[in-house]
Amino acid sequence: MTRDDHHADGYGPAGSAERLVGASADSEDTAIEAALRPKDLAEFIGQGKVREQLDLVLRAARARGGTADHVLLSGAPGLGKTTLSMIIAAEMGAPIRITSGPAIQHAGDLAAILSSLTEGEVLFLDEIHRMSRPAEEMLYMAMEDFRVDVIVGKGPGATAIPLELPPFTLVGATTRAGLLPPPLRDRFGFTAHMEFYEPHELEQVVHRSARLLDVEIDAEGAAEIAGRSRGTPRIANRLLRRVRDYAQVRADGVITREVAAQALAVYEVDDRGLDRLDRAVLDALLRLFGGGPVGLSTLAVAVGEERETVEEVAEPFLVREGLLARTPRGRIATPAAWKHMGLTPPQQPASGGPGQQGLFGT
C-alpha cells in the first residue's frame, strides 16, 4: 500500500476526507461550500488580521487602477483559502481561473494556462508546493516580468520564444509553506498565514450556514457544534449537516444542545472533536503502553492502522490539543489525555527508591 492509497475504512492519508472530522474536502463538501461561501471580505468570518491586511492591498490596487500583488495563503485545509481567492477576484472585479499544483506536471501545462489569461485575471493555484520543478521555474519569470519563454524544438536546435503575458494576480495556496522554495515565496507581494478559528468565530459560521441551509438552530446548539469542529469551518459545516439530518429524523427539526450532542454521539465525535481513530490511538497508548513512550510503528500496529494514517491523520490534532507529544524516544500521552479518556495514570516510583538506579548506580 502506498501513501496515496485509501485505507480500507477511509482513514488513510488520501482518504482522510472521508472522516467526519477530516479537514480535506470531499465531493459533498465541494458542492455545499459553493453555496455557503461568502462573497466579499465584509461577509468573511474570522481571520481578522488577514482580512484587514488583504483589504488594504486590494483597496490600494483598485485606487491605482492596476492589478493586485500576488498573494500567498498558507494554513491547514478547510480554513478558507479557496474562499479568499474567490473574494479577491470579486473585490477586484476580475474573473478567476482555478487549478492546482498536482495538475501542472509540465512547463507546457503552465504555459497554456498563463497564455490564455486576460488582463487583471486572478489565477488560483491550490497546493502550489506540489507543482513540478520545470513549471515552478517558468512561474518565476511569469510572476516577476509577466513573460514566459516557450521552448520550440528539441536538442541543439531548440529555441526559446518569449511570450508576453497580460498583468495578472496569482493567488497561491499551500498547506505546507515550508516546502516552497525561497525564490517562489519571495515573488509574492502579500503573504498570509491562516490560523485555526476560535469557538466564538465558529459559532458565527454555524449560525450563518444554518440560515443559508434553512436550518433552525439555537445558540447552545451552535456552540455545541462549534466546540467539536477542531477550529475548522469546513468541519463545522459538515457537522452541521449531519446534525441537521439527525434533528429532522429523530427530533422536531430544531437543533438544540441536546440534539447536537446526541447526533454527534451517533457519529462518534466527542465533546473535544475526537473521533473513533483519535480515541483508538489514545486508548492504545494509555491502556497498552501505560502512556508511553512507544514507537510510531508499534502504536500503529496496536491500533490496526497504517503508520502513515496514525502519523498524518490522527497525530496532528492530538498534538495540537496537547493530548499527545512526540519525543525522541517515541509517543507519550500527556496528563490531559488521561483526564479526557477518564483513566488514572500509573504511579511513578519515587526517584532513588527500591529498584531505581541513580546516574552513577545505587
Secondary structure, DSSP 8 states (H G I E B T S, - for coil): --TTS--TTS-SGGGGGGSTT--S--HHHHHHHHHH--SSGGG--S-HHHHHHHHHHHHHHHHHTS----EEEE-STTSSHHHHHHHHHHHHT--EEEEEGGG--SHHHHHHHHHT--TT-EEEEETGGGS-HHHHHHHHHHHHHSEEEEEESSGGG-EEEEEE----EEEEEES-GGGS-HHHHTT-SEEEE-----HHHHHHHHHHHHHHTT-EE-HHHHHHHHHTSTT-HHHHHHHHHHHHHHHHHHSSSEE-HHHHHHHHHHTT--TTS--HHHHHHHHIIIIITTT--B-HHHHHHHHTS-HHHIIIIIHHHHHHTTSEEEETTEEEE-HHHHHHTT--------TT-TT--BTTB-
